[in-house]
């Protein structure tokens, strides 16, 4: 385990040198992995395009061949909130964009051991969230200073894929995970915490964990490919410095999720693909428990303490790929999911407004020569607002909290065959 942690810490240092680990879109998980997939709205379960397929369906690694991928994404979220009709102060709007830009690196490598066995690894930002409010939304309730929250996750995933019969492949990835968290300006919630000293303003805490992803890729007909994968719950170390904030004394596991996909060749040059993904946020207590736990005698940080009240999230992704020429491939995609924050849970989610439902994306790949290519992608997360309904408890003056989020991201990746 010590050697694994050394590897994780070295990779974390590399990711930090390149920028932030991740800030994400489908809730707090990324809408896709790999610049090619991101240019296709995150589609990838039945359409492996590079070594970052490990993050979606490791069975796709058999299609990657001998190659390395290196990419970076510039992520620009626009997040905010407002409080209306509250007895403790006037109506106010809050801008959470004190930190505006985030760089998200990705790296992958694959090697064909033989015609039916491939091994490789991927390093990528799995998910995260950030809000940075110069004007603290919770100041009227007694919080001091500005409000800041930063949460980031990194996965390093060694993987293998085996074609056990012609056109039928299974894959396995070991998800070695690192995450870190920091929160400021939440002192108003100290009377509601089981451990007020470890509620907020304690600097950055981090933790390690592990889980697995298992996938299948099947060639059904000459034109139809199906894929499926399942990721286990990733068990993480507790955030001890925030044991009074998160349920289960700082617990914050990464939720189980799964994806089903299909890719159909409309012609030799054009492919239509889609994915259906479900993320089980509600099964992680610190994410899924709602604020109502307070009124059942469960303070923040307790075994069944309140979380963000997120529901499970399902997303449909659809994309078209067109090979314009031998050297140019074009991509476009759209995804839609039901955002995970209920209207009565917006008050606490001012610091984590992961509410985008729709993404539209464009991408392209340019072959420089037989051994090198460049890929680009642009994704827009359409602005989504969730207006509170019964969101601020009467004990805190009632009224409503409204939250919003929109996003833009720009990606660039380089591929090298060896």
VEXDREN-2710 file (C-alpha; in Angstrom, 1 decimal):
% VEXDREN-2710
k/r/px/py/pz
1/UNK/0.0/0.0/0.0
2/UNK/2.9/2.4/0.7
3/UNK/4.2/2.0/-2.9
4/UNK/0.7/2.7/-4.2
5/UNK/0.6/5.9/-2.2
6/UNK/4.0/7.0/-3.5
7/UNK/2.7/6.5/-7.0
8/UNK/-0.5/8.4/-6.2
9/UNK/1.4/11.3/-4.6
10/UNK/3.8/11.6/-7.5
11/UNK/0.9/11.7/-10.0
12/UNK/-1.0/14.2/-7.8
13/UNK/2.1/16.4/-7.9
14/UNK/2.2/16.2/-11.7
15/UNK/-1.5/17.1/-11.8
16/UNK/-1.1/20.0/-9.4
17/UNK/1.8/21.3/-11.5
18/UNK/-0.5/21.2/-14.6
19/UNK/-3.5/22.8/-12.8
20/UNK/-6.5/21.7/-10.8
21/UNK/-7.4/18.1/-10.7
22/UNK/-11.0/18.4/-11.8
23/UNK/-14.2/20.4/-11.7
24/UNK/-17.1/18.7/-13.2
25/UNK/-20.5/18.7/-14.8
26/UNK/-22.9/15.7/-14.3
27/UNK/-23.3/16.5/-10.6
28/UNK/-19.7/16.6/-9.6
29/UNK/-18.4/13.9/-12.0
30/UNK/-17.1/14.7/-15.4
31/UNK/-19.5/14.6/-18.4
32/UNK/-16.8/12.6/-20.3
33/UNK/-13.3/11.4/-20.2
34/UNK/-10.7/12.1/-22.9
35/UNK/-10.8/15.0/-25.3
36/UNK/-12.2/12.9/-28.1
37/UNK/-15.1/11.7/-25.9
38/UNK/-15.7/15.3/-24.6
39/UNK/-16.1/16.5/-28.2
40/UNK/-18.8/13.9/-28.5
41/UNK/-20.8/14.9/-25.4
42/UNK/-19.0/12.2/-23.3
43/UNK/-20.1/9.2/-25.4
44/UNK/-17.7/6.3/-25.1
45/UNK/-19.1/3.0/-23.7
46/UNK/-19.3/1.4/-27.2
47/UNK/-17.1/3.9/-29.0
48/UNK/-13.5/3.7/-27.7
49/UNK/-11.3/6.4/-29.3
50/UNK/-8.2/6.6/-27.2
51/UNK/-6.6/5.3/-24.0
52/UNK/-8.9/7.4/-21.8
53/UNK/-11.6/4.8/-22.7
54/UNK/-10.3/3.2/-19.5
55/UNK/-12.4/5.7/-17.5
56/UNK/-15.6/4.9/-19.3
57/UNK/-15.2/1.2/-20.5
58/UNK/-11.8/-0.5/-20.0
59/UNK/-12.8/-3.1/-22.5
60/UNK/-12.2/-0.5/-25.2
61/UNK/-8.5/-0.6/-24.4
62/UNK/-8.1/-3.5/-26.9
63/UNK/-8.9/-1.0/-29.7
64/UNK/-6.3/1.5/-28.7
65/UNK/-3.2/-0.4/-29.8
66/UNK/0.3/0.9/-29.1
67/UNK/-0.3/4.5/-28.2
68/UNK/0.1/7.4/-25.7
69/UNK/-2.4/10.3/-25.1
70/UNK/-1.7/13.6/-23.4
71/UNK/-4.4/16.3/-23.0
72/UNK/-5.5/19.3/-21.1
73/UNK/-8.9/21.0/-20.7
74/UNK/-9.5/24.6/-19.7
75/UNK/-12.7/24.6/-17.6
76/UNK/-14.7/27.8/-17.0
77/UNK/-17.8/27.5/-14.8
78/UNK/-20.2/30.3/-13.9
79/UNK/-21.8/29.6/-10.6
80/UNK/-24.0/31.7/-8.3
81/UNK/-26.8/31.9/-5.8
82/UNK/-29.4/34.2/-4.2
83/UNK/-31.4/34.4/-1.1
84/UNK/-34.9/35.8/-1.1
85/UNK/-37.6/36.4/1.5
86/UNK/-35.4/35.6/4.4
87/UNK/-36.1/37.2/7.8
88/UNK/-32.4/37.6/8.7
89/UNK/-31.6/40.0/5.9
90/UNK/-32.6/41.6/2.6
91/UNK/-32.8/39.8/-0.8
92/UNK/-29.3/39.3/-2.1
93/UNK/-27.5/37.7/-5.1
94/UNK/-24.1/36.1/-4.8
95/UNK/-21.3/35.5/-7.4
96/UNK/-19.3/32.4/-6.8
97/UNK/-16.7/33.0/-9.4
98/UNK/-13.8/34.3/-7.3
99/UNK/-11.7/31.6/-8.9
100/UNK/-12.5/31.6/-12.7
101/UNK/-10.4/29.1/-14.6
102/UNK/-9.3/25.5/-14.0
103/UNK/-6.9/23.4/-16.0
104/UNK/-7.6/19.6/-16.0
105/UNK/-4.8/17.3/-17.3
106/UNK/-5.2/13.8/-18.7
107/UNK/-2.8/11.1/-19.6
108/UNK/-3.0/7.6/-21.0
109/UNK/-0.9/4.8/-22.4
110/UNK/-1.7/1.4/-23.9
111/UNK/0.3/-1.6/-25.1
112/UNK/-0.8/-4.7/-27.0
113/UNK/0.7/-7.7/-25.4
114/UNK/-0.7/-9.9/-28.2
115/UNK/-3.6/-9.7/-30.6
116/UNK/-6.2/-10.4/-27.9
117/UNK/-4.7/-8.8/-24.8
118/UNK/-4.0/-5.2/-24.0
119/UNK/-2.6/-3.4/-20.9
120/UNK/-2.3/0.2/-20.1
121/UNK/-3.2/3.0/-17.6
122/UNK/-5.0/6.3/-17.5
123/UNK/-4.6/9.3/-15.2
124/UNK/-7.5/11.8/-15.2
125/UNK/-9.6/14.2/-13.2
126/UNK/-12.7/12.2/-12.1
127/UNK/-14.7/15.0/-10.6
128/UNK/-15.0/18.0/-8.3
129/UNK/-16.6/21.3/-7.5
130/UNK/-15.5/24.8/-6.6
131/UNK/-17.3/27.9/-5.4
132/UNK/-15.5/31.1/-4.3
133/UNK/-17.9/33.8/-2.9
134/UNK/-16.3/37.2/-2.0
135/UNK/-19.7/38.0/-0.4
136/UNK/-20.6/35.2/2.0
137/UNK/-24.1/33.9/1.4
138/UNK/-24.2/32.7/5.0
139/UNK/-23.0/35.9/6.6
140/UNK/-26.5/36.9/7.7
141/UNK/-26.6/33.7/9.8
142/UNK/-23.3/34.4/11.6
143/UNK/-20.6/33.1/9.2
144/UNK/-17.4/35.1/9.1
145/UNK/-15.1/36.0/6.1
146/UNK/-15.6/34.9/2.5
147/UNK/-17.2/31.5/1.6
148/UNK/-14.9/29.1/-0.3
149/UNK/-15.2/25.5/-1.1
150/UNK/-12.9/23.4/-3.3
151/UNK/-13.2/19.7/-3.9
152/UNK/-11.1/17.7/-6.4
153/UNK/-10.6/14.1/-7.4
154/UNK/-7.9/12.3/-9.4
155/UNK/-7.9/8.7/-10.6
156/UNK/-4.9/6.6/-11.7
157/UNK/-6.3/3.5/-13.3
158/UNK/-4.1/0.6/-14.5
159/UNK/-6.2/-1.6/-16.8
160/UNK/-6.3/-4.6/-19.0
161/UNK/-8.6/-5.8/-21.8
162/UNK/-9.0/-9.4/-23.1
163/UNK/-10.7/-10.4/-26.4
164/UNK/-12.0/-13.7/-25.2
165/UNK/-13.7/-14.5/-28.5
166/UNK/-13.8/-12.7/-31.9
167/UNK/-15.5/-9.4/-31.4
168/UNK/-16.1/-9.9/-27.6
169/UNK/-13.9/-8.2/-25.1
170/UNK/-13.9/-7.7/-21.3
171/UNK/-11.9/-5.2/-19.4
172/UNK/-10.9/-4.4/-15.8
173/UNK/-9.5/-1.2/-14.4
174/UNK/-8.3/-0.7/-10.8
175/UNK/-9.2/2.9/-9.8
176/UNK/-6.6/4.3/-7.4
177/UNK/-8.2/7.5/-6.2
178/UNK/-7.0/10.7/-4.5
179/UNK/-9.3/13.5/-3.4
180/UNK/-8.8/16.7/-1.5
181/UNK/-11.2/19.2/0.1
182/UNK/-11.2/22.7/1.7
183/UNK/-14.1/24.8/3.0
184/UNK/-14.2/28.3/4.6
185/UNK/-16.9/30.6/5.9
186/UNK/-19.4/28.0/7.3
187/UNK/-19.1/28.9/11.0
188/UNK/-22.9/29.7/11.1
189/UNK/-23.5/26.0/11.1
190/UNK/-21.3/25.3/14.1
191/UNK/-24.3/24.9/16.5
192/UNK/-25.7/22.3/14.2
193/UNK/-22.4/20.2/14.1
194/UNK/-21.4/17.2/16.2
195/UNK/-17.8/18.4/15.9
196/UNK/-17.7/22.2/15.5
197/UNK/-13.9/22.3/15.7
198/UNK/-13.7/20.2/12.5
199/UNK/-16.5/21.9/10.5
200/UNK/-14.6/24.4/8.3
201/UNK/-11.6/26.8/8.1
202/UNK/-9.2/23.9/8.7
203/UNK/-7.2/24.1/5.4
204/UNK/-6.9/21.4/2.8
205/UNK/-7.5/17.8/3.8
206/UNK/-7.0/14.8/1.5
207/UNK/-7.5/11.1/1.3
208/UNK/-6.8/8.0/-0.8
209/UNK/-9.0/5.1/-1.8
210/UNK/-9.7/2.3/-4.3
211/UNK/-12.4/0.7/-6.4
212/UNK/-12.8/-1.1/-9.7
213/UNK/-14.5/-0.6/-13.1
214/UNK/-15.5/-3.7/-15.2
215/UNK/-16.5/-3.4/-18.8
216/UNK/-17.7/-5.4/-21.9
217/UNK/-17.5/-4.4/-25.5
218/UNK/-19.3/-6.5/-28.2
219/UNK/-19.4/-6.4/-32.0
220/UNK/-23.0/-7.5/-32.6
221/UNK/-23.1/-7.0/-36.4
222/UNK/-20.7/-5.5/-39.0
223/UNK/-22.3/-2.1/-38.1
224/UNK/-23.5/-2.4/-34.5
225/UNK/-21.3/-2.4/-31.4
226/UNK/-22.6/-2.5/-27.8
227/UNK/-20.8/-1.7/-24.6
228/UNK/-21.5/-1.7/-20.9
229/UNK/-19.4/-1.0/-17.8
230/UNK/-19.9/-0.7/-14.0
231/UNK/-17.8/1.1/-11.5
232/UNK/-18.0/0.1/-7.8
233/UNK/-18.3/2.5/-5.0
234/UNK/-14.7/3.8/-4.4
235/UNK/-14.0/3.6/-0.7
236/UNK/-12.1/6.7/0.5
237/UNK/-10.3/7.7/3.7
238/UNK/-12.3/10.2/5.8
239/UNK/-11.7/13.9/5.7
240/UNK/-10.7/14.2/9.4
241/UNK/-10.4/18.0/9.3
242/UNK/-14.0/18.1/8.2
243/UNK/-15.4/15.4/10.4
244/UNK/-18.0/17.9/11.7
245/UNK/-19.2/18.8/8.3
246/UNK/-19.6/15.5/6.4
247/UNK/-21.8/12.6/7.5
248/UNK/-20.0/9.6/9.0
249/UNK/-17.3/11.8/10.6
250/UNK/-15.9/13.1/7.3
251/UNK/-16.8/10.2/5.0
252/UNK/-16.9/11.0/1.3
253/UNK/-16.9/7.9/-0.9
254/UNK/-17.1/8.1/-4.7
255/UNK/-20.5/6.8/-5.8
256/UNK/-21.2/3.7/-7.8
257/UNK/-22.1/4.3/-11.4
258/UNK/-22.7/2.4/-14.6
259/UNK/-23.1/3.1/-18.3
260/UNK/-24.7/1.3/-21.3
261/UNK/-23.7/2.3/-24.9
262/UNK/-24.3/1.6/-28.6
263/UNK/-22.5/2.7/-31.7
264/UNK/-24.0/2.2/-35.2
265/UNK/-22.2/2.9/-38.5
266/UNK/-24.6/4.8/-40.7
267/UNK/-22.0/4.6/-43.5
268/UNK/-18.3/4.0/-43.9
269/UNK/-17.6/7.6/-42.9
270/UNK/-20.4/8.3/-40.3
271/UNK/-21.1/6.8/-36.9
272/UNK/-24.0/7.4/-34.5
273/UNK/-23.4/6.6/-30.9
274/UNK/-25.2/7.0/-27.6
275/UNK/-24.7/6.3/-23.9
276/UNK/-27.0/6.0/-20.9
277/UNK/-25.2/6.7/-17.6
278/UNK/-26.5/6.5/-14.0
279/UNK/-24.6/7.9/-11.0
280/UNK/-25.9/6.7/-7.6
281/UNK/-25.2/9.8/-5.5
282/UNK/-28.0/9.1/-3.0
283/UNK/-26.1/6.0/-1.7
284/UNK/-23.2/8.1/-0.3
285/UNK/-24.4/9.6/3.0
286/UNK/-22.4/12.8/2.8
287/UNK/-23.8/13.5/-0.6
288/UNK/-27.3/12.0/-0.5
289/UNK/-28.6/12.7/3.0
290/UNK/-30.8/15.7/3.1
291/UNK/-30.9/18.7/5.4
292/UNK/-34.0/17.3/7.1
293/UNK/-31.7/14.9/9.1
294/UNK/-31.0/17.8/11.4
295/UNK/-34.6/17.8/12.6
296/UNK/-34.4/14.0/13.2
297/UNK/-31.6/14.5/15.8
298/UNK/-28.7/13.9/13.4
299/UNK/-26.2/16.8/13.5
300/UNK/-23.6/17.6/10.8
301/UNK/-20.8/15.0/10.9
302/UNK/-22.8/12.3/12.7
303/UNK/-23.4/8.8/11.3
304/UNK/-26.6/9.8/9.6
305/UNK/-25.9/13.5/9.4
306/UNK/-27.1/15.9/6.7
307/UNK/-25.4/16.0/3.3
308/UNK/-26.3/17.9/0.1
309/UNK/-29.5/15.9/-0.5
310/UNK/-28.5/14.8/-4.0
311/UNK/-30.6/12.3/-5.8
312/UNK/-29.3/9.7/-8.3
313/UNK/-28.6/11.2/-11.7
314/UNK/-29.2/9.5/-15.1
315/UNK/-27.9/11.1/-18.3
316/UNK/-28.5/10.3/-22.0
317/UNK/-25.7/11.2/-24.4
318/UNK/-25.9/11.1/-28.2
319/UNK/-23.1/11.9/-30.7
320/UNK/-22.3/11.8/-34.4
321/UNK/-18.8/11.2/-35.7
322/UNK/-17.9/11.9/-39.4
323/UNK/-14.6/11.0/-41.1
324/UNK/-14.4/14.0/-43.4
325/UNK/-11.2/12.8/-44.9
326/UNK/-8.3/10.4/-44.2
327/UNK/-6.8/13.1/-42.0
328/UNK/-9.8/14.9/-40.4
329/UNK/-12.6/13.5/-38.2
330/UNK/-15.4/15.7/-36.9
331/UNK/-17.6/15.2/-33.8
332/UNK/-20.7/16.7/-32.4
333/UNK/-22.8/15.7/-29.4
334/UNK/-25.6/16.5/-26.9
335/UNK/-26.4/15.2/-23.5
336/UNK/-29.3/15.7/-21.1
337/UNK/-29.7/14.5/-17.5
338/UNK/-31.9/15.3/-14.5
339/UNK/-29.7/17.4/-12.2
340/UNK/-29.5/15.9/-8.7
341/UNK/-30.4/18.8/-6.4
342/UNK/-34.1/18.9/-5.2
343/UNK/-35.7/22.3/-4.8
344/UNK/-35.9/21.9/-1.0
345/UNK/-32.2/21.3/-0.8
346/UNK/-30.8/24.4/-2.5
347/UNK/-29.8/26.2/0.8
348/UNK/-26.8/24.0/1.6
349/UNK/-26.0/23.6/-2.2
350/UNK/-25.2/27.3/-2.6
351/UNK/-21.6/26.0/-2.0
352/UNK/-22.0/23.1/-4.4
353/UNK/-24.4/24.0/-7.2
354/UNK/-23.8/21.0/-9.5
355/UNK/-27.1/21.5/-11.4
356/UNK/-26.2/21.6/-15.1
357/UNK/-28.5/19.3/-17.1
358/UNK/-27.6/19.8/-20.8
359/UNK/-24.3/19.8/-22.6
360/UNK/-23.6/20.5/-26.3
361/UNK/-20.2/19.8/-27.7
362/UNK/-18.1/19.9/-30.9
363/UNK/-14.7/18.3/-31.6
364/UNK/-12.2/17.4/-34.3
365/UNK/-9.1/15.3/-34.8
366/UNK/-6.3/16.2/-37.3
367/UNK/-3.8/13.6/-38.3
368/UNK/-0.4/15.2/-38.5
369/UNK/1.2/12.1/-39.9
370/UNK/0.9/8.3/-39.4
371/UNK/2.2/8.5/-35.8
372/UNK/0.8/11.8/-34.5
373/UNK/-2.5/13.5/-34.3
374/UNK/-4.1/16.5/-32.5
375/UNK/-7.7/16.6/-31.1
376/UNK/-9.7/19.6/-30.0
377/UNK/-13.0/19.8/-28.2
378/UNK/-15.4/22.5/-27.0
379/UNK/-18.3/21.9/-24.6
380/UNK/-21.0/24.3/-23.3
381/UNK/-23.0/23.4/-20.3
382/UNK/-26.3/25.3/-20.7
383/UNK/-27.2/27.5/-17.7
384/UNK/-29.5/25.8/-15.3
385/UNK/-31.2/27.5/-12.3
386/UNK/-32.9/25.6/-9.5
387/UNK/-35.3/27.8/-7.5
388/UNK/-35.7/26.8/-3.9
389/UNK/-39.0/25.6/-2.5
390/UNK/-39.1/25.3/1.3
391/UNK/-35.3/25.5/1.1
392/UNK/-34.3/27.6/4.1
393/UNK/-35.5/26.2/7.5
394/UNK/-37.8/28.4/9.6
395/UNK/-35.3/28.4/12.4
396/UNK/-33.0/30.3/10.0
397/UNK/-35.7/32.8/9.0
398/UNK/-37.3/30.9/6.1
399/UNK/-37.4/32.2/2.6
400/UNK/-35.7/30.6/-0.5
401/UNK/-32.2/29.9/-1.8
402/UNK/-31.8/29.8/-5.6
403/UNK/-28.7/28.4/-7.3
404/UNK/-27.4/28.4/-10.9
405/UNK/-24.5/27.0/-13.0
406/UNK/-23.3/27.3/-16.5
407/UNK/-20.0/26.0/-18.0
408/UNK/-17.6/26.2/-20.9
409/UNK/-14.6/24.0/-21.6
410/UNK/-11.9/23.9/-24.2
411/UNK/-9.7/20.8/-24.7
412/UNK/-6.6/19.9/-26.6
413/UNK/-4.9/16.5/-26.8
414/UNK/-2.0/14.9/-28.6
415/UNK/-1.7/11.3/-29.6
416/UNK/1.4/9.4/-30.5
417/UNK/1.6/5.9/-32.0
418/UNK/4.8/3.9/-31.2
END
